Amino acid sequence: MRNLFITVFFFFSFSTSSQAQTLSPIGEANQISQMGQGIMSHQVYLARSADGLNWELDKKLIRDHASVPDLVRKKDGTLYLYFVDATVHAIGVGVSQDDGKTWRFEQTTFDGELKHHYVDPNPVLLDDGRI
């Protein structure tokens, strides 16, 4: 496993007249309420950095119709990507065991049940390895 920083972020786009525009990541997020599109127009991507200062965008779309991503890497290198899944109005999770090349997606459960309308996941890796 390489010693890299990995982060996730979202882009969103909107249409004005017949021309589609794409906004920059995160910094423009305060404009979302003005656009009326909501998270159905958000997309999640990875970015990588060797020093935490200079970042390179991985142009592969990780998840469409998803927002507010947060990423946890377990000690074994497995990545867990949590996000708001606009398609089912719940918290989704993507699991990658190959440093983000491929992902397996599922919905999170709380107390064994799928709960809808939870938002803005903030996973924390505990000392015992649980998230």
N, C-alpha and C positions, 0 to 999 in steps of 0.2 A: 504494500500500500504506500503510495507516494504521500509526502507530507504537503498537501495542497489545501488551500482554503477553497471551500465550495459554498456558494450561496445560491439562493433562488430569488427570483423576482418575477413580477408580472408586467406585461404590456397590456394596454387596452387601446382600442381604436374606435373611431366614431365616424359617421358620415355627415357632411354638410353639403347640401345640394346633391350633385351627382358625384362628388369627389370624396374618396375615403382618405382619412388622415390617420397616421399612427403617432401616438404620443410617446415620449421617452419614459423609461421605467420609473416607478415610484415617485420621483420628484414632481410629477404632474398629477399625482393621485387625488389631490384636493379638487381637481376639476371634474371628477367623476359625477358628483351630484348635479352639476350643471348640464351634463350631457344626457341624462335620462336613460342611459344604456344599461347601467348596473353591471354586475359581474358576469353576465352572459357574454360580454365582449372582452373579458380578460383571458390572457394566456400565460402559462407558467413556463419559464426557461431556467436553465442553469447558467451560472458564470463561475469561472475558476481563476484562481490567483496563486502564484508561488510565494508572494510576499505580503498579501493582504492590502496592497495599495494599487496595483495594476491588475485589472480584470479583463478576462477574455470571455466574450459571450459564446456559449454553445448554442448554435442556431437551430438545434433540433427542438421542436416543440415537445414539451413534456406532457402538458395537459391543457386542453381547451376548455373554456367555460369554467375556469377555476381562478381563485384569487386568494390573497393573503397567505402566501405559502410560507412554510417554516420547515427547516431541514435539520435532522439529527443523524449523526454518524455514530453507530455503536462501535465498541472496541474491535469487533471482528470485521469492520469495514462496511457493514451493511448500512445503506442509506434509507432513512425513513422520511418521506416528504408528506407533510400534512398540509391541507388546503381546504378552502371552502369550495365545495362542489355545487355549482349553480344548477346542475341538471337534476339534482335530487334534494337540494336544500339541506345538505348535511356536510359533516366533515369527512373528507376522503383521505386516504393514505396511499401513497405509492411506495413500493419497496424495491430497492435495487441492490443486487449483490455483485454487480460488476462496475462499480464506480459511476453509475448513472447512464450506462449505455442502453440498458433495457430496464423496463419497469413492470411490475405487477401491481394492479390497482384493486382496492377494495374500500368498503365503507367502514368507518370506525363504529364500534359499539360501546355503550356505556352501561355497565351493569348487565351485560349480555343482550341489550336491546339496541336497535338502530334508532338513534334520536335525530329528529329533524330540527332545523332552525337554530342549531348551534353555529356560532360564527367565530372567526379570528383565532385559529388554533395557536397555541404557544407551548409546544411539547418541551419537556425537560428530561434529559437523560440522568437517571438517578444512579447513585453509587453501585447499587445491586444490579444494574443493567436494564431495569425496567424503564419504560418511557411513560 
